[in-house]
Amino acid sequence: MKQILIINDGKPGHYNQSLGLAEALARKVPTDICEREPMGRFEALRICLGGVLPELDDRPDLLIGAGHATHLTLLALRRLYRVPAIVLMKPSIPMGFFDLCLVPEHDQPPKRPNIIATHGALNRMRPGTKRAGSGVVLIGGPSKHYRWDEADVLAQVKALLASEPRDWLIGSSRRTPASTEQALANALGKRFVPAAETGPDWLPQQLAQAEVCWVTEDSASMVYEALTAGCRVGVLPLNGESDNRIGKGIEQLAAQGLVTRAPDWSMSGLAASGIVFNEAQRCAGAVLERGWI
């Protein structure tokens, strides 16, 4: 039985990225997935800079981490256990220190043997049996890259529902303003599910069975999750900054026919069906080709 050790910084988004890769590997090779918190900064630095190594406990076969707080610990444990370390982002220290960097293409990573450019962040989503006529709309909120126009978002949602008669379910996020949630509840009734009423399994369950998913442009992670879950995906545009790396990532997906933009409610801008989008699976294959697990 192989063992993967995830360095978990306590942020759900980072942890889910690491689990996405670890679980994809575990589907290929019998694997035990463990986790630990990052070391203290000075302890990690001491080990990285050649300090006396502590006694070894169970040796993992592979180290995975996402988030800046995991970087030094990944490198310290890499030296301690002499096993490969994978970072799932553009790290804050030179990428040459890591055995493999999985970097979203919108971060414009250089072309090097130890770097793989990914379509967005990895995730744990998996397609399920699609329910005929089903659709999900996912609403985000204000972010550093986008200005939130509540009236415009509501107008787009209403136009979508009027144009496409599906069994729609509309969900909000932790970033959605209270006023937007109230307006959605007033307009949509029971079809609207506020974020406060959902658990961690709600979104994976809905995306697994939904044929179609529309997402506000600020919620890039949800766009990639919906694609991985096998949904046909549309994006509700927002007003963003001129130099917006999130928007550039969405533009690349649209250029490839992987997503379409409102008001293409019929989704005629999508490429032919049958495209498999699973970055965790693709990257797991690259790890296996390297013989690390």
Secondary structure, 3 states (H helix, E strand, C coil): CEEEEEECCCCHHHHHHHHHHHHHHHCCCCEEEEEECCCCHHHHHHHHCCCCCCCCCCCCCEEEECCHHHHHHHHHHHHHHCCCEEECCCCCCCHHHCCEEEEEHHHCCCCCCCEEEECCCCCCCCCCCCCCCEEEEECCCCCCCEECCHHHHHHHHHHHHHHCCCEEEEECCCCCCHHHHHHHHHHHHHHEECHHHCCCCHHHHHHHHCCEEEEECCCHHHHHHHHHCCCEEEEECCEECCCCHHHHHHHHHHHCCCEEECCCCCCCCCCCCCCCCCHHHHHHHHHHHCCCC
